[in-house]
Amino acid sequence: MARLVRPRKGRWIAGVCAGLAERFGLPPALVRLAFVLSCALPGPQFVGYIVLWILIPAED
């Protein structure tokens, strides 16, 4: 299984969705769609994204 990093290629904003997709073997578009759809629900999605942006290291 791949380690969790934010890739340099294929990222849109910070690479969080692309990194999660790569780690779990999912298509990046599916993870991005799930995030966008989850933003319609109440909750701290944007805060979680920013926290993951800070915690997940960038690819070397």
TORKOL-4160 file (C-alpha; in steps of 0.2 Angstrom, whole numbers, padded with zeros to 4 digits, m for minus):
60
<pt num="1" X="0000" Y="0000" Z="0000"/>
<pt num="2" X="0006" Y="0017" Z="m0004"/>
<pt num="3" X="0011" Y="0029" Z="0010"/>
<pt num="4" X="0000" Y="0045" Z="0012"/>
<pt num="5" X="0008" Y="0060" Z="0004"/>
<pt num="6" X="0002" Y="0074" Z="m0006"/>
<pt num="7" X="0008" Y="0071" Z="m0024"/>
<pt num="8" X="0016" Y="0085" Z="m0035"/>
<pt num="9" X="0007" Y="0079" Z="m0050"/>
<pt num="10" X="m0012" Y="0078" Z="m0052"/>
<pt num="11" X="m0016" Y="0089" Z="m0038"/>
<pt num="12" X="m0029" Y="0103" Z="m0039"/>
<pt num="13" X="m0028" Y="0114" Z="m0024"/>
<pt num="14" X="m0017" Y="0106" Z="m0011"/>
<pt num="15" X="m0017" Y="0087" Z="m0016"/>
<pt num="16" X="m0026" Y="0081" Z="m0001"/>
<pt num="17" X="m0039" Y="0072" Z="m0011"/>
<pt num="18" X="m0026" Y="0065" Z="m0024"/>
<pt num="19" X="m0016" Y="0059" Z="m0009"/>
<pt num="20" X="m0030" Y="0050" Z="m0001"/>
<pt num="21" X="m0036" Y="0042" Z="m0017"/>
<pt num="22" X="m0018" Y="0036" Z="m0021"/>
<pt num="23" X="m0016" Y="0029" Z="m0003"/>
<pt num="24" X="m0033" Y="0019" Z="m0004"/>
<pt num="25" X="m0032" Y="0015" Z="m0022"/>
<pt num="26" X="m0047" Y="0025" Z="m0027"/>
<pt num="27" X="m0049" Y="0036" Z="m0042"/>
<pt num="28" X="m0045" Y="0054" Z="m0038"/>
<pt num="29" X="m0061" Y="0061" Z="m0046"/>
<pt num="30" X="m0072" Y="0050" Z="m0034"/>
<pt num="31" X="m0063" Y="0057" Z="m0019"/>
<pt num="32" X="m0065" Y="0074" Z="m0025"/>
<pt num="33" X="m0083" Y="0072" Z="m0029"/>
<pt num="34" X="m0086" Y="0064" Z="m0012"/>
<pt num="35" X="m0078" Y="0079" Z="m0004"/>
<pt num="36" X="m0088" Y="0092" Z="m0014"/>
<pt num="37" X="m0104" Y="0083" Z="m0010"/>
<pt num="38" X="m0100" Y="0082" Z="0008"/>
<pt num="39" X="m0098" Y="0101" Z="0008"/>
<pt num="40" X="m0117" Y="0102" Z="0006"/>
<pt num="41" X="m0119" Y="0094" Z="0023"/>
<pt num="42" X="m0116" Y="0103" Z="0039"/>
<pt num="43" X="m0100" Y="0100" Z="0047"/>
<pt num="44" X="m0081" Y="0105" Z="0048"/>
<pt num="45" X="m0076" Y="0099" Z="0030"/>
<pt num="46" X="m0066" Y="0114" Z="0026"/>
<pt num="47" X="m0057" Y="0114" Z="0043"/>
<pt num="48" X="m0053" Y="0095" Z="0041"/>
<pt num="49" X="m0046" Y="0098" Z="0023"/>
<pt num="50" X="m0035" Y="0112" Z="0030"/>
<pt num="51" X="m0029" Y="0101" Z="0044"/>
<pt num="52" X="m0025" Y="0087" Z="0032"/>
<pt num="53" X="m0016" Y="0099" Z="0021"/>
<pt num="54" X="m0005" Y="0104" Z="0036"/>
<pt num="55" X="m0002" Y="0086" Z="0042"/>
<pt num="56" X="0000" Y="0076" Z="0026"/>
<pt num="57" X="0018" Y="0079" Z="0020"/>
<pt num="58" X="0021" Y="0084" Z="0002"/>
<pt num="59" X="0029" Y="0071" Z="m0010"/>
<pt num="60" X="0048" Y="0073" Z="m0012"/>
